[in-house]
Amino acid sequence: MQVWEQVRDLEGEDKLNIAVLSGKGGTGKTTVSTNLATVLGANYIDCDVEEPNGFIFLNPSQIKREEVQVDYPVFDRDKCTLCGNCVKVCQFNALAKTKEELILFEKLCHSCHACQIVCKQGAITFGKRRIGVIEEGLYFDSICKRGLLDIGEPMAVPVIKRLLQNLPKGVNIIDCAPGTSCNVVNSLKYGDCAILVTEPSVFGLHDLKMAVELVKKFNIPFGVVINKDNGADNLIKVYCEKEKITILGYIPYQREVAEIYSSGKMIVDLPVYREIFKEIGDKMKEVFFWN
């Protein structure tokens, strides 16, 4: 078992955030997240805001919705002298200047307010525009939350940050986006520990290595869950043994499970798989020093 020299002190804390991520899509990250949340009685937070599908399986009730808005610059044409300082300071190329006007590419704007700071004429104020929505509901006694990025919007991070503010008390399963992009980084910032979901394939190993390197930068305890496992030795098991990474559990592949999953049902409805996820939960407590 891997030895964790620095683990966040959770004594006295009222919540524990467990980030679930994968180096690639299609490994079963949401399957693990939703079924683990069910077995643990944990809250479920879906941070895959570009394509959230955890609610399909949990089907929470009493849904509440809240818009996510971001700032964008508004220019006072009477005060603006077209000096171009705002264009020069913008690191995201959201502004352009012609001989007659300033042009804003609002979907490139990161709401950093640098343009307002450098405007000596005081010609810039800020408006609000919607980029997504936060939904919250109940699955039995557990809270379920997800972010939904509006179609056509390129930046998911503001929705993720809003989603992860004021997380509920108790255990929170944070279902991150696939891959190792900035969306995952901004979700992982809130994690006290992490589960890396992978599959026994060459692509699975390649992307698992990237996920491992990312989690190590946050210096939090983590373990691996191997999905679609056939019970034999494979390249994932060899890699984890070599790197002294704890394997939290194995989820065997069966046709019956695929059929249940494709119909939007929970695989822990099968007694064998409920026991598998209970064992993963017990292993997590051991590895993450969770009491």
N, C-alpha and C positions, 0 to 999 in steps of 0.2 A: 504494500500500500504506500502511495506517495506520502511523504512527510511535508506538511505545510508549515513553514516557519512563521509566517505572518498571516493570521486569520482575524478578520474583523471581530471585535469583541461584541457579541450579541447579548451579553448578560444585561438584563434590564430593558432591552429593546422590546417594542411592542409589535414589531413586524420582521419578517425574514423574506427577502426577495431572491427567488431562484430563477436565474436567466436560463432559458433553454434555447440553444442555437445549433446551427449546422453549417458546415462549410459550403454546402450546396443545397438546392431545392430537391424535393422529392425523397428525402431520407426518412420521413416520418416524424419530423419535429413537432408538428401540430398534433399528430396522433399521440405522441408521448406527453405533450403538454396537457391536453384536455383529459386524457385518461388518468394521468398522475394527479391532476387537480381534483378529479372525482374521488380517487382513492384516499387522498390526503384530506379531503374536505377543504381544499385551499381555494383562494381567489384566483381567477384567471384573467390575465391581462394580455390582449392580442396586439402586439406592436408591429405586425406585418401589415402596415396601414395601406399598402398598395394593393394587397390581395388578402384581406383577413377572412379566414374561413372557420375559425374555432367556434363561432356562434352556430354554425350549421349543426355541430354535434351536441353542443350544450343547450342550445335553444332556450336562452334565458327569457324570463318574463319581466313585466313591469319596466320596459325599456324607457330610459330617459335620454334625451339628446341635447348636446351643447355644441354650438358652432365654434370652430377654431378660426381666428382671424389674425392677420399679420398687417403690419404697417407698410404703407407705401407713400413716397413723397408727392406732395401737391405743391405746384409752383404758382406764386403770385406774379402774374405777367407784368403788373405795374411796377413791382419792385425789382424784378430780375433784369440784370444788365447783360446777360449772356457772357459773363466773364469766363465760364467754363471750368471754374474750380471744382464744382461738384462732379463734373464728368471725369476730371483728372483723378480725384480721390477715390472714385468708385472702383473697387477691386474686382467687381463681378460683371463689369461691362453692361450694367443695367441702364446707363444714361448715355445719350449721344447729343451732340450739339450741331445744329445747322446755322445758317446765317440769320434765320428768323425765329428759331424756337429750340427748346429742349425736347428731346424725345425720350420717353420712359418705356423700357421693356420690363413691365411690372413683374413678370414671372421669373426674371433674373435677379430681382431685388431681394436682398437678404435682411432688410429692415435694420441695418446697422446704424443708421442715422449719421453716418460720416458726412454725407452731403450737406445736412443741416448745420453741422458743426463748422464747416469751412465757408459757409455762405455768409459773407460780410454784410450783405444787403438785407438779411433776414427774410428772404423771399420763399423759404421752404417750410411748410408745415407737413403734417402727416394725416392721411386718412386710413381707413380700415377696409380690408377686403377678406372675404371668406376663402379658405383653401381646403377646408375639410370639416369633419364633425366627430365628436366623441359620443359613443353610446355606452350606457351602463344599465345592467339589469341584474336579475337574481337567478341563480341555478340552485334550487333548494335554499340552503342558508349561505351560500357562497356568492360573492360579488363577481360579476363578469363585466369587463370593460374592453372596448376596442376602439381604435382610431380608424377613420375612413378618409383617405385622401380623395379630394374631388378629381374627377376625370379631367385630364389635361394639365393638372398641376405637377410641376417637376420636382418640388422639394417636400420630402416627407418629414424631415427632422422637426419642424415646428409642431406638427401634429403629434409626433412621438413624445416630444418634451412636455406638451400639454397633457397628454395621456398619463404620463408617469409622475405628474405632480400630485402630491397628497395621496399616495397610494393607501389603500385601506389597511387596517390593522390585521395581524395574523400572517399566515404564509401566503405569499403572492407568487404564482407561477407566471413569469414574464416570457411570453412566446415571441421571440425575436424574429426579425425578417431573415430569410435565407442568405447565405454568403457571409462576407466579412466587410461589408460596406460601411459608410458613415451611419447608415440607419441602425446597423447592429451595434456599432460603437456607442451611439447615443443611448441605446437601450441597456447595454452592458454596464454603463456608468452607474446604474441604479442597482446592480446585482451584488448580493453578498456572497454568492457562489454560483456555479454554472454547471449545466448538463450539456454535453456535446453529443448530439445524435448523429450516428453515421450508419453506413451500410457496408457490407464486405465486398467492395469492388475497388478497382484501381482508381476510379474517379472519386469514390468515397474516401479513400486513404489520402489522395492528393489534397482534397479540400479540408479534410479533418486536420491535416498538418497546419494549414493556414489558420483554422479556428483555434487550435491549441496555442499557436504563437500569439494570437490576439488576446486570448484569455490570460495568458501569462503576463502580458503587459499590465493587466489590472491587478495582478498579485492577489487573486482570490482563489479559493479551493475549487476544484472542478473534477468531474469524472465523466466517463463515456458510457453511453448506452448504444449497443449494437442492434439495429433493427434488421429484419429479414435474415436472421441468423439461421444457419443450417446445422448447428451443433458441432461442426468440424473446425479444426484449426484453420485460420485464414490470415490474410495479411494485416487486418486490423488488430487481431489479437497479438500477433508477433510484434507489431509496432508499439502497442500499449505496454507489452511486457518489457521491451527494450528501453522505452522511455520512462518506465515505472509510473505509468498512468493507470489509475484505478478504473476498472470496468464495473460500472454500477449494476449492469444487468444485460440480459439478452432477450430479445423479443423474436421468437421463431416465426417464420413465414408459413402460413397455411392458406389455402384457397378460401376456406370459410371466413377467415379474418378479412381477406380482401373484399369478399362479398358484403360483409357487415359494414366495413368502412365505406365502400362505394355507395351504400344506401343511407349514409349519414348517421349511423348508429355508433355507440361506444363499444369498443372491443372488450372492455371490462365487464360487459354483460355476460361474457363467457367466463365461467368460474376459473378455468385454467389461467386465463389472462389476467383476471382480477388478482389472483395469487402472485403472478409474475410482477405486477405493478406494486403490490404490497411489499414484495421482497426488494424491489428497487427503492422504495421509500425507506425501508429499514437500512439498506446499504447507504443511502444518502445521509441518514442521521449519523452513521458511523464515520463516514468520510468527511462530512462538513462540520463535525463537532456540534451537531444540532441536538439540543436537549428538549 
